[in-house]
Amino acid sequence: MEVYSRIRRLIKGILDADTYAEAKEALSYLRKAALELPPHKRLIFYITVYPACLLYTEYLKLKERALYGFVRPGREVRAISSSDLRAISDNFSKAILISIVRLRMPISIDTALEEAKLLKVSPLEAENCIKKLMNKGFVMIEKGRIYITLKGLKALEALIDKEIEKARNVIRSLEEIKKTIKEYYRGTLP
């Protein structure tokens, strides 16, 4: 009976954990405690209780990564609309989102304004672009640093897919031209 109360305490420990490390530690103790269960109860435990505890531990890991990395959860992510894509179609907005993802860290507002200078964007235009990105829910500003949100990641991914498709069309068109030139040299064209 003592093993059941220990398992209950460990499950509660996982659900009450504030960090991934705490939950992971409780999960390892839970696995060890489960070995003391009778075989049929152990099977039930591994089919029902353990996956739920593991899932919650992984959720904490993702949540921590989102909070301490360069991404913030932000608003609920729905499908990205064409107006969302238009909002990040200018070079400066794209540059901000790409910089955050490429560096894998948030960028300071000062860095963003420096980037604006390189792109020949005025400070006022740059501030308006950052406000627009915030209003759309693509970025969040915390302590003077710009973080990309999950919605921002989704929008950037959609924009990149669009750019890749455009590039493919250009490549196809150039290949057609090259094919025509080769046919001319071979004398197969009139």
C-alpha positions as CSV (number, residue, x, y, z in Angstrom):
1,M,0.0,0.0,0.0
2,E,2.9,2.3,0.7
3,V,3.9,2.2,-3.0
4,Y,0.5,3.5,-4.1
5,S,0.7,6.6,-1.8
6,R,4.3,7.3,-3.0
7,I,3.1,7.1,-6.6
8,R,0.2,9.5,-5.8
9,R,2.7,11.9,-4.2
10,L,5.0,11.7,-7.2
11,I,2.2,12.3,-9.7
12,K,1.1,15.3,-7.6
13,G,4.8,16.4,-7.6
14,I,4.8,16.3,-11.4
15,L,1.6,18.3,-11.8
16,D,2.7,20.9,-9.2
17,A,6.2,21.3,-10.7
18,D,7.1,24.8,-11.8
19,T,10.1,23.7,-13.9
20,Y,10.9,20.9,-16.4
21,A,13.8,19.8,-14.2
22,E,11.5,19.2,-11.2
23,A,9.0,17.3,-13.2
24,K,11.7,15.2,-14.9
25,E,13.1,14.3,-11.5
26,A,9.7,13.3,-10.2
27,L,9.1,11.3,-13.4
28,S,12.3,9.3,-12.9
29,Y,11.3,8.4,-9.3
30,L,7.8,7.5,-10.6
31,R,9.3,5.1,-13.1
32,K,11.3,3.4,-10.3
33,A,8.2,3.3,-8.0
34,A,6.2,1.6,-10.7
35,L,8.6,-1.3,-10.7
36,E,7.3,-2.2,-7.2
37,L,3.7,-2.6,-8.5
38,P,2.2,-6.0,-9.3
39,P,2.7,-7.0,-13.0
40,H,-1.0,-6.4,-14.0
41,K,-1.1,-3.0,-12.1
42,R,2.2,-2.0,-13.7
43,L,0.9,-2.7,-17.2
44,I,-2.2,-0.5,-16.5
45,F,0.1,2.2,-15.0
46,Y,2.3,2.2,-18.1
47,I,-0.7,2.4,-20.5
48,T,-2.7,5.1,-18.6
49,V,-0.8,7.1,-16.0
50,Y,2.7,7.2,-17.2
51,P,2.0,8.6,-20.8
52,A,0.0,11.4,-19.2
53,C,2.8,12.3,-16.8
54,L,5.4,12.1,-19.6
55,L,3.2,14.4,-21.8
56,Y,2.9,17.0,-19.0
57,T,6.6,16.9,-18.4
58,E,7.3,17.5,-22.2
59,Y,4.7,20.3,-22.1
60,L,6.7,22.0,-19.3
61,K,9.9,21.6,-21.4
62,L,8.3,23.3,-24.4
63,K,6.8,26.0,-22.3
64,E,10.2,26.7,-20.7
65,R,11.9,26.7,-24.1
66,A,9.3,29.2,-25.3
67,L,9.8,31.4,-22.3
68,Y,13.6,31.5,-22.2
69,G,14.3,31.1,-25.9
70,F,13.6,33.6,-28.7
71,V,9.9,32.6,-29.1
72,R,6.9,33.7,-27.1
73,P,3.6,31.8,-27.3
74,G,1.6,35.0,-28.0
75,R,-1.9,34.8,-29.4
76,E,-3.6,31.7,-30.5
77,V,-2.3,30.7,-33.9
78,R,-4.9,30.3,-36.6
79,A,-4.4,30.1,-40.4
80,I,-2.2,32.9,-41.8
81,S,-4.2,35.2,-44.0
82,S,-3.0,37.2,-47.1
83,S,-3.3,40.4,-45.0
84,D,-0.9,38.8,-42.5
85,L,1.6,38.1,-45.3
86,R,1.2,41.7,-46.6
87,A,2.0,43.0,-43.1
88,I,5.5,41.4,-43.3
89,S,6.1,41.9,-47.0
90,D,8.3,45.0,-46.6
91,N,12.1,44.4,-46.2
92,F,12.4,45.8,-42.7
93,S,9.6,43.6,-41.2
94,K,11.1,40.5,-42.9
95,A,14.6,41.5,-41.7
96,I,13.4,41.7,-38.1
97,L,11.7,38.3,-38.1
98,I,14.5,36.6,-40.0
99,S,17.2,38.1,-37.7
100,I,15.5,36.7,-34.6
101,V,15.2,33.3,-36.1
102,R,18.6,33.2,-37.6
103,L,20.3,34.4,-34.4
104,R,18.0,32.2,-32.3
105,M,17.7,35.0,-29.8
106,P,15.6,38.1,-29.3
107,I,17.0,41.3,-30.7
108,S,17.1,44.6,-29.0
109,I,15.1,47.6,-30.3
110,D,18.5,49.4,-30.9
111,T,19.7,46.5,-33.1
112,A,16.4,46.7,-35.0
113,L,16.9,50.4,-35.6
114,E,20.5,49.9,-36.7
115,E,19.1,47.3,-39.2
116,A,16.6,49.9,-40.4
117,K,19.5,52.4,-41.1
118,L,21.2,49.7,-43.3
119,L,17.9,49.2,-45.2
120,K,17.5,53.0,-45.5
121,V,14.3,53.0,-43.4
122,S,13.7,56.1,-41.2
123,P,13.5,55.6,-37.4
124,L,9.8,56.7,-37.5
125,E,9.0,54.1,-40.3
126,A,10.9,51.5,-38.3
127,E,8.9,52.2,-35.1
128,N,5.7,52.0,-37.1
129,C,6.7,48.7,-38.6
130,I,7.5,47.3,-35.2
131,K,4.1,48.5,-33.9
132,K,2.4,46.9,-36.9
133,L,4.2,43.6,-36.2
134,M,3.1,43.8,-32.5
135,N,-0.5,44.6,-33.5
136,K,-0.6,41.6,-35.8
137,G,0.7,39.5,-33.0
138,F,4.0,38.5,-34.8
139,V,6.3,39.9,-32.2
140,M,6.3,40.8,-28.5
141,I,8.6,43.3,-26.7
142,E,9.9,42.5,-23.3
143,K,12.5,44.6,-21.5
144,G,13.6,46.4,-24.7
145,R,14.0,43.1,-26.6
146,I,11.9,41.9,-29.5
147,Y,10.8,38.3,-29.4
148,I,9.0,36.4,-32.3
149,T,5.7,34.8,-31.4
150,L,4.4,31.4,-32.6
151,K,2.1,33.3,-35.0
152,G,5.2,35.3,-36.3
153,L,7.0,32.0,-36.9
154,K,4.0,30.6,-38.8
155,A,3.7,33.8,-40.9
156,L,7.4,33.8,-41.7
157,E,7.2,30.1,-42.7
158,A,4.3,30.9,-45.1
159,L,6.2,33.9,-46.5
160,I,9.3,31.7,-47.1
161,D,7.2,29.1,-48.8
162,K,5.7,31.8,-51.1
163,E,9.3,33.1,-51.9
164,I,10.5,29.6,-52.6
165,E,7.6,29.0,-55.0
166,K,8.4,32.3,-56.8
167,A,12.0,31.3,-57.1
168,R,11.0,27.9,-58.5
169,N,8.9,29.6,-61.2
170,V,11.9,31.8,-62.1
171,I,14.2,28.8,-62.3
172,R,11.6,26.9,-64.5
173,S,11.4,30.0,-66.8
174,L,15.2,30.3,-67.0
175,E,15.5,26.5,-67.7
176,E,13.0,26.9,-70.6
177,I,15.1,29.7,-72.0
178,K,18.3,27.7,-71.6
179,K,16.6,24.7,-73.3
180,T,15.6,26.9,-76.3
181,I,19.2,28.2,-76.6
182,K,20.6,24.6,-76.6
183,E,18.0,23.6,-79.2
184,Y,19.1,26.5,-81.4
185,Y,22.8,25.5,-81.1
186,R,21.9,21.9,-82.0
187,G,20.1,23.1,-85.0
188,T,16.8,21.6,-84.0
189,L,15.1,25.0,-84.1
190,P,14.1,26.6,-87.4
